[in-house]
Amino acid sequence: MTDPVWHLVFMGVSGSGKSTAARAVEQRLGWEFAEGDDFHPPANVAKMSAGRPLGDADRLPWLESLADWARERDDIGSSTLTACSALRRSYRDILRRGGDHTFFVHLHGDKGMLLERMGSRDHFMPPTLLESQLDTLEPLAPDESGMVVDPVLRPELIAAQVVARLDLT
């Protein structure tokens, strides 16, 4: 029996540490990593930079491109890591098309900490959009494959929890 091909999606609102946590797992496992922000078309980046939240029509092609990226790797037996907000279940349903073993790591933390992180970095997503992301966020449902992690933990500890949870040692 072969090990499953995993597709781990590190999800949460802006500032939750998705990319940092995914990179920590990448260091442990060596899997290919996709930064979801890099898949946004220029129009999405411009809209967010102007302080306007994305709608579902903006997100759909972006999510589909991320799912296609994972599916291409799934087809050749390569596990992946993705940092993507994946705020709604319908968005996660699209991402699940990337492979049968798609697992979500929801980094969920305190709003004050998120605002502090967002304010201290150079990123196209302004802190003023955090509220719209929090309003959009649908936590993982009990029937969704995933786990919730506190983003105040050191990235190495988050990586250890994810690896232990999926028995990826």
LOPA-978513 format. One record per residue (C-alpha): residue in three letters; x, z, y. Coordinates in steps of 0.1 Angstrom, whole numbers, plus 2048, in hexadecimal, padded with zeros to 3 digits. Each point is the difference from the previous one (the first is absolute). Layout:
BEGIN
ALAXZY/...
END
This chain:
BEGIN
MET800800800/THR80E7F6822/ASP7FE81681F/PRO7E57F5819/VAL8087ED81F/TRP7F881881D/HIS7F67F8823/LEU80281F816/VAL7EF7FD822/PHE80A81B819/MET7E1803815/GLY7F481381F/VAL7FD7FE825/SER81C7F7817/GLY81B81B802/SER7F980E7DE/GLY8227F67F2/LYS7F57E47E8/SER81F7EB804/THR81881E7FF/ALA7F080D7E0/ALA7FF7DE7F0/ARG8257FB808/ALA8088217EF/VAL7EF7F47E0/GLU8127DF804/GLN821813800/ARG7F78127E0/LEU7F17E37ED/GLY80F7E080F/TRP7DE7EF802/GLU7FA7E581A/PHE7F180D821/ALA7E87EE818/GLU7FA80E823/GLY7DC7F8806/ASP8067FC826/ASP8167E27F9/PHE7E37EE7F0/HIS7EA802820/PRO7FC7DF812/PRO80C800824/ALA7DC80180D/ASN7FA8227EE/VAL82080E80E/ALA7F77F4823/LYS7DD80F7FD/MET80D8227F5/SER81C80081A/ALA7E57FB81B/GLY7EF81F7F3/ARG7E37EE7EE/PRO7F880A7DD/LEU7FE7E67E4/GLY7DF7F87F1/ASP7F97F67DC/ALA8037DB808/ASP82380780E/ARG80A8147E1/LEU7F37EA7E5/PRO81B7E4800/TRP81B81B804/LEU7F38147E2/GLU7FD7E17EB/SER8247F6807/LEU80C8237F5/ALA7EB7FD7E0/ASP80E7DD7FA/TRP82480D805/ALA7F981C7E5/ARG7EF7E77E9/GLU81E7E9801/ARG81681C7F5/ASP7E780D7E6/ASP8017DE7F0/ILE8258027FA/GLY7FE8257F5/SER80F80F820/SER7F382180D/THR7FC804826/LEU7FC81881D/THR7EB7F881F/ALA7FB813820/CYS7DD7F780C/SER7E5814812/ALA7E67F77E7/LEU7E6814814/ARG7E07F57EE/ARG7F77FE7DC/SER7F77DB805/TYR8247FA80D/ARG80E8127E1/ASP7E97EB7EA/ILE8127E180E/LEU8228107FA/ARG7F78087DC/ARG7FF7DB7F9/GLY826802801/GLY80180F7DD/ASP7EE8157E7/HIS81681E806/THR7FC804826/PHE80482480A/PHE7FA80E823/VAL81581C810/HIS7EB80D81D/LEU81681181A/HIS7E6816812/GLY80A81881B/ASP7F8812820/LYS7F57EC81E/GLY818812817/MET81E7F87EA/LEU7F57DC7FD/LEU7FE7FC826/GLU822811804/ARG8107E77E8/MET7EF7E2810/GLY80B80B822/SER8248037F5/ARG8067DE7F1/ASP8027DC80C/HIS7E37EE7EF/PHE7E67E780B/MET7E48197F6/PRO7F981681E/PRO7F58247FB/THR7DF7F8811/LEU7F57ED7E0/LEU80481E7EA/GLU7DC80B806/SER7F27DF7F5/GLN8158017E0/LEU7F48237F8/ASP7DC7F5806/THR8057E27E8/LEU8128147E5/GLU7ED8057DF/PRO8138187EA/LEU8077F77DC/ALA7E18047EB/PRO8028137DF/ASP7FE7DF7EC/GLU81E7F0813/SER8228027F0/GLY816814818/MET80B82180E/VAL801812822/VAL82180C80E/ASP80881581F/PRO8167EB817/VAL81281F80D/LEU8138017DF/ARG8237F27FF/PRO7FF7DB7F5/GLU81680A7E1/LEU7E68197F6/ILE7E37E8804/ALA8147E77EB/ALA80581A7E5/GLN7DB8087FF/VAL7F67DC7FD/VAL81A7F97E4/ALA7F581F7ED/ARG7DB7F8804/LEU8047DE7F1/ASP81B80B7E7/LEU8187E580D/THR8208127F7/
END
